Amino acid sequence: MSFDKTVESHRACQQESCRKFIAVPGTVRDLLCRFMHITLYYGLSGLLICLLPFIQVRASDRVSGLVSESQGVDRDANLSPTLTIEEAESLLNLLPITLELRAKGMDVRWDRQQAVSYLNNRDYYFFWIYNATAQKERDIGSISVGNYAVNKHTADVRVWNVSPETYYGDDGALIVASEIERLQEDLREKHGFNTTSIQEYRSAHLAKRIIPRAQAQSAVRLPITERLSETAQVTCWKDSDHLISRMGRSPIISSSSGYRAYAEVKAIALRPKYQETYSGLLCENSIVLFLAKDGVSNFQILLDSSLPKNDCIAIEARDSCEVNGIRLVDWSKDGRFLLAYLVLWEYESDALLMRVPIIYDVAKGEFIRPDVYHFFDEYYKTDAFKGVSVPTSTHCEFELRTEGFSPDGNIILLASRPPVSSTYDQVFCLDKKQTFLFNIETNQITQLTSNYKTQRFGTWEHGGVPKP
């Protein structure tokens, strides 16, 4: 029913209602008719108010439709303001390299890179394109075609260089080709990307944030929050994701001649300012060995790993400076020699942990650093620590631990199997623990009985000896 007919109907109803009251006395009749006029007036007004939004919407739709048709663009109200993933992939199909490889009969595919949290995933789709044919044939050198980024707001396609340069503002080169340009124009028209918005979003970087190159490797050193009595293997990892700074300090050990010594190890956690570009260590260890002479209360530094090559150890005639821990072992019977071992390992590496003995001669004021791994490599006929493979060697593995001094001043070493690794097949040099006497002067190795007991000659401040 039209709006005009609706009004006429209400008027007819009004007149008919008045006739029905014609027989009613004048005053009452006038009052009743006036009441009905008022009721019908407000009822009709309410109806018009309810219908007004629908009338406006319909009119707006008609006008909008005329504008859209005149411009020749599909303005679907539900259309996404950005490219869909399917539309981005349709652009990859028209890349010159894709067309070239497919013309040669190659199967070209791609994987969307969604796990790169440091990239600008809000404005770009990221893809790795690869040659599936080469992959099937295990031609490793020809698998990767390249990395590409598609701008969701402009339909631009860029070469995405997987390198730290991306985080410094290197956004790669725009792909320009006639086949891809025609599709880009269609997509821009479909989504209503105008010149202003294209220029705005074209300047969007591939990286989520741009990093000053000078600060790319900067990190904050976290303050020490935990103190230990352990000094051999102090690290920053509280769990797999939580790093803290720790300091370990050993008890004081005294010799029969009155010398005293202790060691400190700091493991300082580093929090990178920019995770995207940081390639340094997340934990840095330093060791310090202190000595006080008989009757002197002040301790002096004997060994400080912060000094260049101050903590380096010879292993197979090569300097190894990855010293991260120290363990004081004992004093010699005559109180002249202090025995300790340095603990070497590399963070984020599968390299074996090594414990290398060092001896300090208080009479001469110098360290003795026997290359015990060289002589045990010869003993077990292995190249485990040589750094190079020897065809005639068994390449078996072993682990050494310094136990203490013999009564004549030589050192006692315990050989055992290293921890089992799941990353490679291991061969062990021995089935069970073996105890040896190592002559400091001649480097001769002598196996001792399995029940040999190492004697203790130094005195710990608290009366206890740390377990090796």
TORMARNU-266684 format. One line per 3 residues: number of its first residue (from 1); for each residue x, y, z of C-alpha. Coordinates in steps of 0.05 Angstrom, whole numbers, plus 5000, padded with zeros to 4 digits. Example, Ala and Ser with C-alpha at 12.3 -4.5 7.8 and 13.67 -1.06 7.14 Angstrom:
<drenmars>
1) 5246/4910/5156 | 5273/4979/5143
</drenmars>
This chain:
<drenmars>
1) 5000/5000/5000 | 5026/5069/4981 | 5037/5126/5030
4) 4978/5167/4999 | 4929/5110/5003 | 4948/5099/5075
7) 4930/5171/5092 | 4863/5166/5055 | 4846/5103/5092
10) 4857/5136/5159 | 4813/5195/5139 | 4756/5149/5117
13) 4760/5112/5182 | 4757/5178/5220 | 4693/5201/5183
16) 4658/5134/5193 | 4673/5135/5267 | 4642/5204/5274
19) 4577/5181/5239 | 4569/5125/5289 | 4565/5177/5344
22) 4515/5223/5308 | 4459/5202/5354 | 4498/5220/5416
25) 4479/5286/5449 | 4517/5346/5421 | 4565/5362/5478
28) 4584/5289/5489 | 4588/5278/5414 | 4635/5336/5405
31) 4680/5312/5461 | 4683/5242/5434 | 4699/5265/5362
34) 4753/5311/5388 | 4783/5253/5428 | 4783/5209/5366
37) 4816/5264/5324 | 4872/5270/5374 | 4882/5195/5380
40) 4885/5185/5305 | 4932/5245/5296 | 4984/5219/5344
43) 4977/5148/5320 | 4990/5170/5248 | 5050/5212/5270
46) 5080/5152/5306 | 5072/5109/5244 | 5107/5161/5201
49) 5166/5165/5251 | 5174/5089/5248 | 5172/5088/5172
52) 5219/5147/5161 | 5287/5109/5170 | 5265/5056/5119
55) 5245/5109/5069 | 5313/5143/5077 | 5352/5079/5071
58) 5316/5059/5007 | 5329/5128/4977 | 5402/5125/4998
61) 5409/5057/4966 | 5381/5082/4901 | 5429/5142/4900
64) 5489/5098/4920 | 5472/5049/4865 | 5471/5104/4814
67) 5540/5129/4836 | 5570/5059/4835 | 5542/5044/4767
70) 5568/5109/4739 | 5638/5094/4764 | 5636/5021/4741
73) 5665/4994/4807 | 5635/4939/4850 | 5624/4971/4918
76) 5602/4910/4957 | 5589/4932/5028 | 5621/4867/5054
79) 5684/4873/5011 | 5749/4872/5051 | 5789/4937/5049
82) 5852/4896/5038 | 5874/4842/4990 | 5854/4771/5009
85) 5907/4717/5013 | 5879/4686/4950 | 5887/4751/4912
88) 5958/4758/4937 | 5973/4688/4912 | 5943/4705/4844
91) 5997/4759/4838 | 6051/4707/4853 | 6026/4666/4795
94) 6044/4724/4748 | 6114/4737/4774 | 6165/4734/4716
97) 6206/4680/4753 | 6143/4638/4764 | 6122/4643/4691
100) 6193/4627/4668 | 6200/4564/4711 | 6131/4538/4694
103) 6146/4549/4620 | 6203/4500/4630 | 6156/4449/4661
106) 6175/4463/4733 | 6125/4458/4790 | 6129/4524/4828
109) 6097/4530/4897 | 6100/4575/4957 | 6092/4574/5033
112) 6064/4633/5070 | 6111/4657/5124 | 6066/4672/5183
115) 6113/4658/5241 | 6160/4717/5231 | 6136/4761/5288
118) 6185/4818/5273 | 6157/4831/5204 | 6100/4878/5185
121) 6046/4826/5180 | 5992/4879/5186 | 6008/4909/5118
124) 6041/4851/5081 | 6033/4778/5064 | 6101/4743/5064
127) 6117/4683/5020 | 6175/4636/5006 | 6170/4611/4934
130) 6205/4545/4917 | 6216/4497/4860 | 6177/4434/4879
133) 6207/4396/4821 | 6278/4409/4844 | 6257/4392/4915
136) 6230/4325/4892 | 6295/4311/4855 | 6334/4333/4916
139) 6371/4387/4878 | 6385/4429/4940 | 6418/4486/4903
142) 6357/4499/4859 | 6299/4493/4908 | 6292/4564/4933
145) 6263/4613/4882 | 6259/4672/4929 | 6221/4709/4983
148) 6167/4758/4964 | 6120/4806/5002 | 6052/4829/4977
151) 6025/4895/5003 | 5953/4885/5027 | 5934/4958/5013
154) 5968/4971/4945 | 5976/4903/4911 | 6051/4918/4904
157) 6098/4858/4904 | 6168/4866/4932 | 6229/4821/4936
160) 6236/4804/5010 | 6310/4798/5029 | 6318/4752/5089
163) 6373/4790/5125 | 6382/4840/5181 | 6383/4894/5127
166) 6307/4889/5127 | 6305/4915/5198 | 6349/4974/5179
169) 6298/4997/5126 | 6318/4956/5064 | 6249/4940/5035
172) 6272/4904/4973 | 6256/4921/4900 | 6186/4929/4871
175) 6169/4877/4818 | 6150/4912/4753 | 6121/4869/4696
178) 6065/4880/4646 | 6027/4816/4665 | 6027/4832/4739
181) 6010/4906/4728 | 5944/4891/4694 | 5921/4847/4752
184) 5945/4900/4802 | 5902/4953/4767 | 5841/4908/4770
187) 5851/4893/4844 | 5861/4966/4861 | 5797/4985/4825
190) 5759/4928/4858 | 5781/4948/4928 | 5778/5023/4916
193) 5852/5036/4927 | 5862/5108/4906 | 5926/5145/4890
196) 5930/5176/4959 | 5922/5111/4997 | 5970/5075/4951
199) 6025/5127/4963 | 6012/5124/5038 | 6017/5048/5044
202) 6072/5040/4992 | 6119/5072/5042 | 6103/5019/5095
205) 6166/4981/5114 | 6171/4905/5112 | 6197/4905/5183
208) 6150/4919/5240 | 6199/4972/5265 | 6262/5002/5237
211) 6324/4994/5280 | 6383/5043/5283 | 6442/5004/5257
214) 6487/5030/5312 | 6441/4999/5365 | 6427/4933/5330
217) 6473/4894/5377 | 6459/4932/5441 | 6436/4895/5503
220) 6420/4912/5575 | 6461/4875/5628 | 6413/4851/5682
223) 6432/4861/5756 | 6452/4800/5798 | 6391/4773/5834
226) 6415/4705/5858 | 6477/4684/5897 | 6505/4613/5900
229) 6563/4575/5931 | 6572/4538/5865 | 6626/4564/5817
232) 6637/4508/5766 | 6574/4512/5724 | 6537/4578/5737
235) 6491/4599/5680 | 6436/4651/5670 | 6380/4603/5653
238) 6328/4596/5707 | 6284/4560/5656 | 6282/4558/5580
241) 6252/4627/5573 | 6273/4663/5637 | 6344/4690/5644
244) 6372/4721/5708 | 6442/4743/5730 | 6476/4701/5783
247) 6540/4703/5823 | 6575/4642/5853 | 6627/4647/5908
250) 6665/4587/5935 | 6685/4576/6008 | 6756/4595/6027
253) 6807/4538/6025 | 6871/4544/6067 | 6938/4509/6057
256) 6983/4478/6110 | 7030/4538/6100 | 6976/4589/6114
259) 6956/4611/6044 | 6881/4621/6031 | 6843/4622/5965
262) 6772/4628/5939 | 6738/4638/5871 | 6680/4679/5844
265) 6640/4669/5780 | 6589/4717/5751 | 6538/4697/5699
268) 6508/4761/5672 | 6444/4757/5632 | 6436/4804/5573
271) 6369/4829/5549 | 6374/4850/5475 | 6345/4918/5459
274) 6325/4892/5391 | 6313/4817/5386 | 6307/4822/5310
277) 6380/4839/5298 | 6417/4817/5361 | 6467/4761/5349
280) 6509/4765/5412 | 6509/4722/5474 | 6450/4721/5521
283) 6495/4703/5580 | 6567/4724/5594 | 6610/4690/5647
286) 6670/4717/5683 | 6715/4684/5734 | 6762/4711/5786
289) 6811/4672/5830 | 6835/4705/5895 | 6895/4690/5940
292) 6916/4716/6008 | 6987/4703/6034 | 7002/4678/6103
295) 6986/4731/6155 | 6956/4780/6103 | 6882/4794/6107
298) 6873/4825/6039 | 6862/4780/5979 | 6897/4792/5913
301) 6872/4772/5844 | 6910/4713/5813 | 6865/4701/5753
304) 6815/4748/5720 | 6779/4725/5657 | 6763/4798/5639
307) 6836/4807/5620 | 6857/4785/5549 | 6877/4712/5547
310) 6883/4711/5622 | 6840/4649/5627 | 6859/4614/5562
313) 6879/4541/5566 | 6921/4499/5518 | 6881/4440/5490
316) 6917/4400/5437 | 6966/4459/5432 | 6909/4507/5415
319) 6887/4564/5460 | 6816/4554/5485 | 6787/4616/5518
322) 6714/4595/5529 | 6725/4590/5604 | 6659/4599/5640
325) 6671/4566/5708 | 6724/4547/5759 | 6726/4496/5816
328) 6779/4498/5872 | 6802/4427/5886 | 6857/4425/5939
331) 6925/4448/5962 | 6987/4404/5956 | 7013/4368/6018
334) 7069/4419/6027 | 7022/4478/6017 | 7060/4505/5957
337) 7012/4488/5900 | 6939/4507/5892 | 6899/4460/5847
340) 6836/4480/5810 | 6802/4463/5745 | 6772/4511/5694
343) 6706/4492/5661 | 6701/4506/5587 | 6637/4506/5545
346) 6605/4546/5490 | 6535/4573/5499 | 6485/4550/5446
349) 6532/4497/5421 | 6537/4421/5420 | 6612/4424/5438
352) 6634/4380/5495 | 6642/4410/5564 | 6715/4404/5587
355) 6747/4410/5656 | 6820/4429/5650 | 6867/4429/5711
358) 6910/4490/5729 | 6962/4493/5785 | 6987/4556/5818
361) 7057/4555/5847 | 7058/4606/5904 | 7134/4602/5909
364) 7145/4623/5837 | 7080/4664/5830 | 7060/4630/5765
367) 7010/4581/5736 | 7024/4511/5709 | 6973/4491/5655
370) 6986/4420/5632 | 6954/4401/5565 | 6923/4338/5594
373) 6874/4328/5537 | 6931/4322/5487 | 6963/4265/5527
376) 6897/4229/5540 | 6881/4233/5465 | 6946/4196/5455
379) 6930/4148/5511 | 6862/4129/5482 | 6886/4136/5410
382) 6830/4185/5393 | 6824/4251/5357 | 6765/4275/5399
385) 6799/4340/5420 | 6849/4349/5364 | 6805/4396/5323
388) 6821/4356/5260 | 6802/4285/5240 | 6857/4232/5241
391) 6842/4172/5197 | 6878/4123/5243 | 6842/4147/5305
394) 6779/4117/5336 | 6748/4185/5349 | 6722/4159/5415
397) 6701/4208/5470 | 6720/4214/5543 | 6712/4264/5600
400) 6764/4284/5651 | 6754/4310/5722 | 6810/4334/5768
403) 6805/4298/5835 | 6865/4324/5875 | 6939/4317/5890
406) 6978/4254/5903 | 7024/4257/5965 | 7084/4270/5919
409) 7051/4331/5886 | 7026/4302/5821 | 6952/4304/5802
412) 6898/4252/5804 | 6849/4251/5745 | 6784/4213/5736
415) 6764/4192/5665 | 6692/4174/5649 | 6642/4173/5592
418) 6611/4240/5573 | 6535/4250/5575 | 6496/4216/5520
421) 6478/4262/5462 | 6417/4254/5417 | 6446/4297/5361
424) 6499/4248/5336 | 6525/4176/5343 | 6576/4172/5398
427) 6634/4125/5409 | 6662/4121/5480 | 6735/4108/5498
430) 6718/4070/5562 | 6660/4031/5592 | 6669/4051/5665
433) 6707/4103/5705 | 6783/4099/5708 | 6830/4136/5756
436) 6898/4160/5733 | 6961/4193/5762 | 6987/4248/5716
439) 7060/4267/5726 | 7066/4343/5720 | 7140/4341/5700
442) 7140/4283/5651 | 7067/4283/5628 | 7066/4208/5640
445) 6998/4175/5652 | 6992/4117/5700 | 6926/4081/5713
448) 6910/4070/5787 | 6867/4017/5819 | 6792/4025/5816
451) 6788/4033/5892 | 6841/4087/5897 | 6822/4141/5948
454) 6847/4212/5936 | 6874/4246/5999 | 6856/4317/6020
457) 6910/4366/6045 | 6875/4434/6046 | 6824/4458/6097
460) 6758/4488/6077 | 6732/4547/6116 | 6668/4511/6136
463) 6701/4444/6144 | 6668/4414/6082 | 6696/4396/6014
466) 6652/4413/5954 | 6633/4351/5916 | 6669/4347/5848
</drenmars>
